Amino acid sequence: MTSLPQDVYNLLHDAFVAQARLPVYNSTTAAPQLCFLVPPQGKPDVPKLVLHLDGVTLDLPRENYMFELEEAGRNITCLAVSAWGDLTTIGNYQQQNMHVLYDLANSMLSFVPAQCDRL
């Protein structure tokens, strides 16, 4: 899971809450995640998540930043990003089905969508 510095996470959290048009769900058993109560008939629209890093943009598909679960008979969807420390760490959840390319000679990082189940 991706972790962001608290001030950056707060901006992301507030933007998601303002744009999601879903009730925030405060879980009593799950880790402290931003979660929303969702109707039982599917995956509702959520805000797009695009990470702008120094020199690279990571445009994430929904399945790379939202996860669904059921708690106490309720369907919820949660943002797979948390606040932690002073550094940004792009977690494995966001990297699924991505080729992460490290060009050490040129100090460049890039992300390319992939279908890892077909490699």
C-alpha positions as CSV (number, residue, x, y, z in Angstrom):
1,M,0.0,0.0,0.0
2,T,1.2,3.5,-0.7
3,S,2.1,5.8,2.1
4,L,2.3,9.5,2.0
5,P,3.4,12.2,4.5
6,Q,0.5,13.3,6.7
7,D,0.0,16.7,5.1
8,V,0.0,15.2,1.6
9,Y,-2.4,12.5,2.7
10,N,-4.7,15.0,4.3
11,L,-5.1,16.8,0.9
12,L,-5.8,13.5,-0.8
13,H,-8.3,12.5,1.9
14,D,-10.2,15.8,1.7
15,A,-10.3,15.7,-2.1
16,F,-11.7,12.2,-2.1
17,V,-14.3,12.9,0.5
18,A,-15.4,16.0,-1.4
19,Q,-15.6,14.3,-4.8
20,A,-16.7,10.7,-4.0
21,R,-20.4,11.5,-3.4
22,L,-20.6,8.5,-1.0
23,P,-21.0,8.4,2.7
24,V,-17.7,8.0,4.6
25,Y,-17.6,4.7,6.5
26,N,-15.7,4.7,9.8
27,S,-14.7,1.1,10.4
28,T,-14.2,-0.1,13.9
29,T,-12.3,-3.2,12.9
30,A,-10.2,-2.3,9.9
31,A,-7.0,-0.4,9.8
32,P,-7.4,3.4,9.7
33,Q,-8.3,3.7,6.0
34,L,-10.5,6.1,4.2
35,C,-13.6,4.0,3.3
36,F,-17.0,4.7,1.8
37,L,-20.3,2.9,2.2
38,V,-21.4,1.6,-1.2
39,P,-24.7,0.3,-2.6
40,P,-24.9,-3.5,-3.0
41,Q,-25.2,-3.4,-6.8
42,G,-21.6,-2.8,-7.8
43,K,-18.6,-0.5,-7.8
44,P,-19.6,3.1,-7.7
45,D,-17.6,5.9,-9.4
46,V,-14.8,7.2,-7.3
47,P,-12.4,10.1,-8.0
48,K,-9.5,9.3,-10.4
49,L,-6.1,9.0,-8.7
50,V,-3.1,10.3,-10.6
51,L,0.3,10.5,-8.8
52,H,2.6,13.3,-10.1
53,L,6.1,12.4,-9.1
54,D,9.3,14.2,-10.0
55,G,9.5,13.6,-13.8
56,V,6.8,10.9,-14.0
57,T,3.0,10.7,-13.8
58,L,1.4,7.5,-12.6
59,D,-2.3,7.3,-13.8
60,L,-3.8,4.5,-11.8
61,P,-6.7,2.3,-12.8
62,R,-9.4,2.0,-10.0
63,E,-8.3,-1.5,-9.1
64,N,-4.8,-0.2,-8.2
65,Y,-6.1,2.2,-5.5
66,M,-9.5,1.1,-4.3
67,F,-10.4,-2.2,-2.7
68,E,-13.7,-3.7,-1.7
69,L,-14.7,-5.6,1.4
70,E,-17.7,-6.4,3.5
71,E,-18.0,-5.5,7.1
72,A,-20.9,-6.1,9.4
73,G,-23.1,-6.9,6.3
74,R,-22.2,-3.6,4.7
75,N,-20.4,-3.2,1.4
76,I,-17.5,-0.8,1.6
77,T,-14.8,0.5,-0.7
78,C,-11.5,1.8,0.7
79,L,-8.6,3.9,-0.6
80,A,-5.4,1.8,-0.5
81,V,-3.3,4.8,0.6
82,S,-2.3,5.8,4.1
83,A,-0.4,8.4,6.0
84,W,3.0,7.3,7.3
85,G,6.3,9.1,8.0
86,D,7.9,11.8,6.0
87,L,8.5,9.9,2.8
88,T,6.3,8.8,-0.1
89,T,6.4,5.1,-0.7
90,I,4.6,3.7,-3.8
91,G,3.3,0.4,-2.5
92,N,2.7,-2.9,-4.2
93,Y,-1.0,-2.4,-4.5
94,Q,-0.5,0.5,-6.8
95,Q,2.2,-1.3,-8.7
96,Q,0.1,-4.3,-9.6
97,N,0.0,-4.9,-13.4
98,M,2.7,-2.3,-13.9
99,H,6.2,-2.6,-15.2
100,V,8.3,-0.4,-13.0
101,L,11.4,0.7,-15.0
102,Y,14.5,2.0,-13.2
103,D,16.9,3.8,-15.5
104,L,19.8,4.2,-13.2
105,A,22.1,5.7,-15.8
106,N,19.7,8.6,-16.4
107,S,18.1,8.8,-12.9
108,M,14.7,8.1,-14.4
109,L,11.7,6.2,-13.1
110,S,8.8,5.2,-15.3
111,F,5.7,3.0,-15.1
112,V,4.2,1.1,-18.0
113,P,0.8,-0.8,-17.7
114,A,1.2,-4.5,-18.1
115,Q,-1.0,-7.7,-18.0
116,C,1.2,-9.5,-15.5
117,D,-1.0,-12.6,-15.6
118,R,-0.1,-13.1,-19.3
119,L,3.7,-12.8,-19.0
